[in-house]
């Protein structure tokens, strides 16, 4: 069922999972002990029903099919695993080290998406310091 979807829809599904996961992780400040799969799935469902064009393009009979749900669960696991295993870029590492020295922070990060979050946090802290 999932395999029968167009390549564009499959890419959009993956992108929606990635976006919702990164937003969820930012909301819990990338604190892994706060991760709750049920809460993430709820966030993802909210995201796909309000922001993902692919969701309305799929027939209701497909959306309600347990086989489709199994394929989505597999895709969610695969996408999250890929995100968590993608290492930060050299540019991210260099920028984070530079900014942490400037900000006096010591954030830990382990993947590219978390590094993006950390960069944003440090940049926000530096903006606050400059405005005070």
N, C-alpha and C positions, 0 to 999 in steps of 0.2 A: 504494500500500500504506500508506504513512504517512498520506496524505490520508484514508484510510478509517477511521483511528482516531478515537475520540471526542474531543471538544474537551478534556475533562478529562484524558485520557491525554496529549494533546499538550502541555497546560500542565504536567503533571507531568514530562514529558520535558525540557521547557525549563528547568523549575525544577531538575531534577537536574543538568543541564549547568551552570547558573549556580552552584549550590552546590558542585559538585565543582571547577569552575574556580576559584572564590574560595578554597576550601580548598587546592587545589594551589598557587595563587599565594602564599598565606600561608606555605605550607611552604617555598617557595623565596624567601621574603621579598620578593616582588614584584620580584625581580631578573630583568629581561627576558632578559638574556643566559644565564640558567640555564634558561629555558623550553625544554622538550622536548615536542613534540606527542605522541610515543609514550608518554612517561611520564604525561602528562596523561590520555591515552586509557586507560591502564592504571588510573590512579586513578579515572577515571569508571566504568570497568567494575566495579571493586571496589565503588564506591559504589552503583551501580544493583543489583548482585546482593545487597548486604547491607542497604541502607537505602531503596531506592525501591520503593514498592508497585506502581507501574505495570509494572515489569519482569515480575513473576509473572503479571500479568493478560493479557499478550500471548502468543498461541499460538507454540509453538516454530517452526512453519513460517514464520511472519512473521519471527521473530528471525533465522532462518537465510537469509532471502532477500536476495540481493545488492542488489536494488532498495531494500529497506528500509535496508540499510547505507549506500547512497548518500544516501538521504534524511536519515538520521541525521548523516552527515558534513556535509551541507549545513546542517542545523540546528545542529550544533556550531559551524561557522564563523560562521553568522549570529548565534548567541547570544554568542559570544566577541567578535565585532566590536561588537555592541550594548553589551556591558559596557564594553569599552575606550573607546568613544566617548561614553559617558554622563558628562557633566561633573560634578565635585563640586558639591554644593549650596552655596549661600551660607552656610548654617548650618555645614556641615562646614569650609569655608574659614575662617570666623571662629573656630570652636572650635580648629582646628589652629593657626592663627596665635597665638591666646592661649596655648595649652598649650605650643607650641614656645618661646615667649618665656619662659615659666615654667620649662620643662625645659632650656632652652639647647640645643635640638636644631634641626636644619635638614633635615627629611625632605622629599623631593620626591614629588609624586604628580600623576597626570594624569587620573584618572577617579574616579567616585563610589565604586567598590568598593575601589580602592587608598586613597582617602581614609579609608574606614572602617577599613582595616587600619592606616594610619598613626595614626589616632586611638587605636586600641587599643594600639599600640606606645608612644605617648607616655604614655598613661594608666598603662600598666604600669611604665614608667620612673619616673614620678612616685610611684607607690605604693612602689616599691623605695626611692626616696630618702627617703620619709617613714618607712619601716620601719627604716632604718639610722641 
